[in-house]
Amino acid sequence: MKNTVFRFGLFGLLTGVIIFTLHLVLGIKNLDYSTNEILGYVSIFLSLSFVFFGIKHYRDHVNDGMISLGKAMAIGILISILVGVGIAIADFIYTKFIDPSFFTDYNKMLLEQGREDEIFEMTSTTAAIFMLILVTIIGFIISLISGLILQRKN
């Protein structure tokens, strides 16, 4: 199980870092915040697709075609955590070093749109932690769905 989690978690982590960073660096100045938010979720879901493939690989190639829902959930959640770490790192690097004025600019946009009630103080560290938690929660849901689809018992 450890090899499967590491292998597919690393694939997801690298995919998350690359896609999330590319969409932030290439799109943030040319696209509005709503479009970038959608692209962010797309990059999260693409990175978390490795949860399904990791569970399937374990079932088919490691565990003789069998997997319980519990084992599938464990594999999926561990892969999700690795993906979350990758996306959190990308988010931290972007907001801390590439565009340190991101939160100021975002809050300014909220003020201009009359959405003052949505403004809150965010730092690069809290944003990275938020992304880690968000990706892990979405990964939990994907793990559950994947586990239900892929489970096979004796």
N, C-alpha and C positions, 0 to 999 in steps of 0.2 A: 504494500500500500504506500509505503514511504516513497519509493521510486516513482510511482504513478503521480502522487501528489506533487512531488518536486518537479517532475518533468512537465506536466500540464500546468502547474502553477507558475513555473518559470516562463512557459510560452505565453500564458495570460498576462503575467507581469510585464514582460517585454512588449507585448502587443499594446497593453494599456499605456505604458510609458510613451511608446512611439506615437500611437494614434492620438492620445490625449495631448501630448506636447505639440504635435503637428497642427492639430485643430486650433489650439490656443495661439501658437506663434503665427500661423499663417492666416487665421481667420478673425482673430479678435478685433483688429482695427478696421477690417473691411465689412464685417457682419454685425448686426445688432445683437444685443445680449440674449434675446429669445432664441435666435437661430443658433448661437453658440451653446446655449443650454441644451437644445435638442441634439446638436452634434456631440456634446459631452455625454449625454445619455446613450447615444448610438455607440460611442467609443467604449462605454462601460459594458453595454450588452455584447458587443463584438469580443471584448476581452473575456467576458464571462462565458462565452460559448465554449471555452475550454473546460468548463465544469462538466457539461454533457459528454464531451469527448473523453475526458479523463475517467468518468464513471464507466462509460461504455468500454474503454480500453481495459480497465481493471476487470470488468465482468468477463469480457471475451478472451483476453490474453493472459490474465493472471489467475483468475479464480474459476476456471473451467466453465464459463458460461453462466455462473450463478452469482447473484448479489442480493443482499437484503436491503430493505429501505434504510435501515440504520447505518450500514456500511456505506451505502451510496451517499447518504447525508453527510457522514463524516468526511469522505473524500471531497465532496463538493464544497463543503464549508471551508476546509483547509485550502483548497485551490482558490476559493473566493477571497480568503484573507490575503493570500499572496498577490492576487490581482489588485486588491484594495491597497496594499502597500505600494505597488507600482504606480497606481494612479495618484495616491497621496503624495508620493515623492515628486511626480511630475507637477502636481498642483502647487506643492511647496516651492519647488524651484522656479516655477513660472511667477508666482505672486511675490516671492522674496527677491529674486534676482533679475528676471527678464522684464517684468512689468510691476515694479513695486508700488505704482500708483493705482493698481487695479481696483482695490477696494474704495479708494477715494473717488475714482471715476464712476464706479458702479453706484455708489451712494448719491453722487451728483445727478446721475441719470434718474434715479428714483425720485429725487427732489423735483427735477424738471417735469416728471410725469405726475406729480402730485401724490406720490406713494410714500409719504414720510413715515407712515406707520410700519413700513417694511424695512426701515433702516435699522441696522444693528452693527455693533463694533465687531470686526472680524480681523484676525491676524493670519499670517501665512501658516502658523502652527495650528490654530483652531480650524482653519479651512482644510488643512491636510487631515486632521483627525476626523472632521466631518465627512470628508470623502472616503476615508477608510471605513467608517461606520456605515455610510450609505451603500458603498459597494458590497460590503459584507452582508447587509440586509437583503439587497437585491440578489446577491449570490445564494443566500439561504433559500429564497423563494425559487430560484432556478434549480438549486440542488434538490429541493422537495419535488418539483415537477419532474426533473430528470430521473430522480430515484423512483418515482411512481411509474414512469414510463419504462424504465430499464430493469426494474427489479425482476428477478427470477429466483424461485426457490426450488429446492429438491422436491 
